[in-house]
Amino acid sequence: MNADFSVQRAKMIEGQLRTRDVSNVPLLEAVREIPREAFVPGRRRSLAYIDEDLEVSAATDGQPARYLMEPAQFGRLVQLAGVKPSDLVLDIGCATGYSTAVISRISSFVVALECDPALAEIAASTLAELDCVNVTVVTGPLEKGHPSEAPYDVIFIGGAVETVPDAILDQLGEGGRLVAVVGYGNAARARLFLKEDGILSSREEFNAAVKPLPGFEREKGFVF
């Protein structure tokens, strides 16, 4: 059966995003414009609009599986970041590039960071096909960010993390915002970090159970 993805997209917006208080008009228009199914492997494409995290890369060689974040939680996090048309954004853990595509429509430029070269290649190709010209895809350890393009107005971390490293927080510019889901499972909370007058503050905003990103585990201390 050929799914009518545009209808599914409209239903996702009305039934998943709006019902979870995602109301930012430019963001909703970006979500309406970007075909989420284009960022999902063929065998799973029919599931592109389900209301849960969707696997786009299986676990291999000790590397964890990777996911597109659940639409509602993704929308809430991007809305929390308050992305503006003038913003330079770092998208950490872009996977196949969906988050980058959406954010590119509401920002000035997006640096998409991915640790898996195969996923980065897919992201770059799909973004080019969709004429997302204000993006660049780079590879490297997610937990180190991408300091060569810093400072950023917004940093979006696309999955749950145990901690947000100082190395990434240091890449926020004055007035910058970082959004992340800190913690795992039902204990996870969306957190907004702000840099104002050179001082970093943060606050918890809402519960958000999403799949984890690799590389953000706390270092375990010695046990005697």
N, C-alpha and C positions, 0 to 999 in steps of 0.2 A: 504494500500500500504506500503510495506517495503522499507523504505528509504535507499539508499546507502550512509551511513554516511561518508565513506571515500571520496567519490566524493564531497559531500557537504563540507567537511572539506577543501579539496583542493580548491574548489571555494571560500570559505570564505577567505582563505589565499590570493589568487590572487585578488579577487574582493573587499575585505573589508580592509585587513591589508596592502598589498603592495600599494594599491591606496591611503592610508592615510600615506604613508611614513614610514611604519614599515618595516625596512630592515635588522635588526639584525639577522644574520643567525642562531645562536644557539636558539634564541627566536622563530623564525619561525619553526625551526625543532621541538622544544618542543611543539608548538601549533599543528603541524602536527601529532605528536606522541600521544597526549592526546585526548581521545575520549570525546569531550564536552558533547555529549548526555548522557554519564554515570552519569553526575552530574545534570541532569534534570529529574523531576518527570515523571513517565510513560506517563501520559496523555498529557504532553507538549513536549515529547521527539522529536517529528517530527519537532518542532520549534527551535531545539537547535542551528541552525546555522543562524538564522535570524539576520539582522543588527540592532538590538535594544536591550535594556535591557530586560531580560527575567525573569518573576516571577518564583521563585522556592519555595516560602512559602507565603501563603496567610496571610493577616492581621487578627489577632485574639486577643481577650481580650485586646484591646488597644495597642497591638504591631503592628508596621507597617509591610507591606508586605516586603519580601526580594527578591533580584534579583541577577542574574548573569549579570555582566557588559557587555554592548555592546562590541563585539569582537574588533572592531577597536580602541575604546578608551582604552580598557584593554591593548591591544598591545602597544599603544603609551605610556601609563603610565609606563609599565614595561620597555620598551626601554629607557624611560627618566631616570629611576632609575639606569641604567648602571650596572645591576646585573652581578657579576663575579663569577666564579666557587668556589672561596674561601669564598664567602659571607654568613654570618648568616643573615637570613631575618625574619622579623616579618610581617605576613600577617594578617591585622586587618579586621575583618568582612568576614571571609572566606566562610560563608554560607555553601553550599554543598561541597566545597573543590576544585572547578575547578582552581581557581587562585593559590592555594597552589600546585596543581599537576604540573601546567605549570612551576611555579617558581622553584619547586624542581628539575627540569631537568637542570636548568642552574645555580644553587647555591650549596653551601655546605650543608645547613640545613635550614629548614623552620619551624618556630613556628607559627601555625595557630590559631588565636584567634577568638572565636565565643561566642556571648552572649546568643544564643538560644541553650539549651542543646540538643534538638531534632535534630537541624541542625548539631551540632557538632558531634553527634553520626553517622549521615548519612555520614558526611565528613570523619570521621575516618574509617568507614567501606569501603567506595568507594576507598579511598586512599590505604588502605591495599590490596584491590582486584587488584589494578593496580600496585602493588609492588613499591609504593612510600615509600621507607624505610627511607629516610632522612627527615622525617617530624614528628611533634608531634602536636596533636590537643588539645587545652586547652580552658576552658570556663571562662568567666568573663566579666565585663563591658568593652565594646570596647574602651570607652574614657579614660580608665586608662592604656591601653596597657598591657604588661606582663613584669614587671620590673625584675622578678626573673631570667630571661635568658639574660637580657641586659648586656653590650651594643650590639646593632645591627649595622651591616654594612648597611642594607637597611630596611626601614619600608615602607610597601605598604598599603595604606588605600583604601579598596575596595568599595568606594561609595562616593557620595558628602557629604561634611561636611560644617557647617557654620564657624567653627573655628578648628584649630589644637591645642589641649591642651598642655600646657607646660609639663605636666606629661608624654606625649608621646615623645615630642621633647627631653626631658632629657634622653631618652633611646637610643638615637643615639650615636654611638661611634665616635671616631676621624676619619675623612674622610667619615663619614656616610651620606647617602642620604635618604630623605623621600619624597615620592610622594603622592599627594592628589589632589582631585578636590575640590576647595574651592568656596563655593557659590552654589546657586540652579538655575535650569532652564537655560535660555539662557545667564544669567550673570555669569555662573560658569566658572572658569578658572583652568586648570591644573597648579599646582605649585610645584616647586622643592626646597626642603630645603637642605642645605649643612652645615656640621659642619667641619670647617677647623681651626686648631690651637686653638681649644676650642671655636671658635666664630661661631654662627649660622647666616646664611644668607639665603635669599630665592628670587626666581624670578618666575614670571608668564611665562608660555610657550605657551599654546594654549587654545582655547575655548573647553570646554568639558561638555556637559549637560548629566549627568548620575543620576540615582536614588539615593536618600540620604540614609546614614546609620543612625540608631538610636543612640542617646546619645551625639551628637556633636553640639547641639544647644547652642547658647550663652545664658548665664544667663540674664534674663530680669531684668532691674533695677526697683527700686520702682517708682511708678507714684503717684504724689500728686495731 
